[in-house]
Amino acid sequence: MNSSAPSKAAGALRVVRACLFFIVLVFSVNLPAFGNNSGQDEVKRDFQKTVTLSGNQGVSLDHRLGQVRIHGGSGHEVNISATIRVQSHTNSDAHEFAQKIEIEVRESNDGVHIRTIYPDNKFPVIRIGGRTSYSVDYDIAMPADAPLWMHNDFGNAEISSVRGWAQLENGHGVLTVRDAGGAKLVNSFGRIELSNATGNCTITNNNGAVSVSNVKGTLEVRNRFGEIDASQISGGASISGGNGAVRLNEAGGNSTISNSFGEVNARNINGSLTITNSNGKIDASDVTGNAELKTSFGAVEATRIGGTLTLNNNNGALHFSEAHGLVSANTSFGSVSGNRLFKGANIVTGNGAIELSEVDGDVYARTSFGSIHAENVQGKFTAQDSNGAVTAKSISGDASVDTSFSGVTLEGVGGKIRVDNQNGAIDVTANSGSGCKDINLKTSFSHIAVRVPSNAGYKVTARTSFGHVSSDLPITTTGTMGGDSLNGTIGGGGCTLDLANSNGNIQILRGQ
Amino acid sequence: MDGTAEEWAALETHASTCAACGQEIRAWKNLSLVAAELHEEWDSPTLWPRIEKALTAQSTTPESSWWQQAFGNWLLGSLRWQTVAAAIVLVALTGSAIWFASSSKKHDGLQNQALLNDRTVNEVERAEAAYEHAIDKLDAQARPQLENSSTPLMANYREKLLVLDSAIADLKSQAGMNPANGHLRRQLLAMYQEKQDTLEQILEAKK
């Protein structure tokens, strides 16, 4: 095939064509990306002024539409630096507008007052033909220990190393404060961040997250819509949230938290803790004082509470462990569980199970539609249930149980035993190590089984209507004796063993 | 297989003391045998005449227009589809890269600049319009839930929406007088975003 020269030329032509086509295609697709047809001119004007403060004089700034940066330093001078930016459709218009923006610096007895004055610009500029836009940014250096008042709107504000008392109000922007003294911070629509403050601090926000860390005084926070995150507060903390999660970690004094819609998490509180939430979960741990935790729709969890623990919930579970004071827990629709309770527990729930273990103290447990289970209770055990089973194991004190439609099983009870059941079985084992204790068991439509120590003495009264009475232990009968009733004594007959049934058997068994 | 007889002998000797090497050599040998069985040669006497005939037919077609000369033949005739596809992919990639670089630059500008240029303002205004459109749609869906429910949660959402509407109105008013102010635009977009999120949460709560 003789094609070398023409085919090379044709190939070169194709390459050229391909390149041309490629370039046309790229530029036709991306032409706007290369364009920078702004049609606006921007001018920048700098403002500088230095003022010297004396005594307790402070600084105030009233500003809007721009960023603010204020930082504390040594000396008595206030160095004010402002950058004025104006954009308009012609350079002369922009320049003229920039000249009209005034930075007012007024000195008075109480210090220096800085204010931004914009020309009247009341009406929206029509887009056709041009528009003027502007912004003023401040950078102010001031004595670190002088008081500061700042109001800014429509811009972020960053204040650092100002340790005099500060009141800082911002709107529609982020307010960041670092290395402060005592401070009052207010924001309307924007985040507030505070870190390292040596005094008491108050923070109010309307719609934005609040983040606080390392405050050497007390802290008070109010926020309507936004999360609150506070940590390392040397004093007490008072936090009022609204619609967002609240987290408090490390507070050195009594603390209170209220919230409406969001989780509340508090830990490492050196003092008492009160949490009131409306519709969110609560998680509290490591509280040295009393804890009072209340919510409506959410689970509550409490761990390592030094004082009394009070829990209230309407529709949620309660779980607690390692409470050194008395536990009082109340919920309407939720389960309750607790362990390692060193001063006993009073538990009431409407419709939920109750489960308790390792309790040093008395236990009172009441529920309507749920089971009750207790284990290792060093005290009395009182259970009131309407429609649920009751089981208990290793109860050192008396056991008293009322229920209606389920079984009752008690093992290793050291004190007196009383069970009043309506339609459920009763299975009871008295503790062998503590001598005899009175036992009263009553049910209607199921069996009764009771295990008593073989060395203990009981005065026995057992009766049933449609069933049998039997005993593994020798009974000296007194009075009448039939298959459905028995009166007599076991051993010396020291304690009462009263067993009543309507339609079921009664068994007296030998315990361990 | 490549290699001289001596080299192979040395390899075999080494393989006798190296189990892994021996296994490798056996695998190579098996592969060589299979490859040899698969190898086949054949003549194709009709292939070249067919190509030549097609080329002749192409060269005798009527004179084409300048456009066809420039692009048509190039596109439809001589150029293979793979080349066309590659060119399209290249164009798309280049375009995307340029667009991305350009938009990243704009995004940075939106984040940092005190005053935005005209094009950015236009883009921001388009984004705001898109937000308003999306919010209107969401609002229409969430409105019955908001108005008919008396739960504390819905009361809370109603309050939050009022607060956000107030903030949006403030910002829009300011942005109308100061349209290229970057902070106002960023805040306005943030408020739109928050309102959209809130409406989505209301609809989520409905489920």
HADDOCK unambig.tbl for C-alpha pairs under 7 A between the chains (distance, minus, plus):
assign (segid A and resid 26 and name CA) (segid B and resid 91 and name CA) 6.08 0.50 0.50
assign (segid A and resid 26 and name CA) (segid B and resid 95 and name CA) 6.53 0.50 0.50
assign (segid A and resid 29 and name CA) (segid B and resid 95 and name CA) 6.99 0.50 0.50
assign (segid A and resid 30 and name CA) (segid B and resid 95 and name CA) 6.15 0.50 0.50
assign (segid A and resid 33 and name CA) (segid B and resid 99 and name CA) 6.28 0.50 0.50
assign (segid A and resid 33 and name CA) (segid B and resid 102 and name CA) 6.17 0.50 0.50
assign (segid A and resid 38 and name CA) (segid B and resid 117 and name CA) 5.59 0.50 0.50
assign (segid A and resid 38 and name CA) (segid B and resid 118 and name CA) 4.71 0.50 0.50
assign (segid A and resid 38 and name CA) (segid B and resid 119 and name CA) 6.05 0.50 0.50
assign (segid A and resid 39 and name CA) (segid B and resid 118 and name CA) 6.77 0.50 0.50
assign (segid A and resid 40 and name CA) (segid B and resid 118 and name CA) 6.79 0.50 0.50
assign (segid A and resid 121 and name CA) (segid B and resid 177 and name CA) 6.67 0.50 0.50
assign (segid A and resid 123 and name CA) (segid B and resid 177 and name CA) 6.29 0.50 0.50
assign (segid A and resid 124 and name CA) (segid B and resid 176 and name CA) 4.85 0.50 0.50
assign (segid A and resid 124 and name CA) (segid B and resid 177 and name CA) 4.33 0.50 0.50
assign (segid A and resid 125 and name CA) (segid B and resid 176 and name CA) 6.73 0.50 0.50
assign (segid A and resid 125 and name CA) (segid B and resid 177 and name CA) 5.84 0.50 0.50
assign (segid A and resid 132 and name CA) (segid B and resid 178 and name CA) 6.44 0.50 0.50
assign (segid A and resid 133 and name CA) (segid B and resid 178 and name CA) 4.47 0.50 0.50
assign (segid A and resid 133 and name CA) (segid B and resid 179 and name CA) 5.87 0.50 0.50
assign (segid A and resid 133 and name CA) (segid B and resid 180 and name CA) 5.31 0.50 0.50
assign (segid A and resid 133 and name CA) (segid B and resid 181 and name CA) 5.93 0.50 0.50
assign (segid A and resid 134 and name CA) (segid B and resid 178 and name CA) 6.46 0.50 0.50
assign (segid A and resid 134 and name CA) (segid B and resid 181 and name CA) 6.19 0.50 0.50
assign (segid A and resid 135 and name CA) (segid B and resid 114 and name CA) 6.48 0.50 0.50
assign (segid A and resid 135 and name CA) (segid B and resid 181 and name CA) 6.52 0.50 0.50
assign (segid A and resid 154 and name CA) (segid B and resid 183 and name CA) 6.84 0.50 0.50
assign (segid A and resid 154 and name CA) (segid B and resid 184 and name CA) 6.42 0.50 0.50
assign (segid A and resid 155 and name CA) (segid B and resid 183 and name CA) 6.17 0.50 0.50
assign (segid A and resid 172 and name CA) (segid B and resid 187 and name CA) 6.72 0.50 0.50
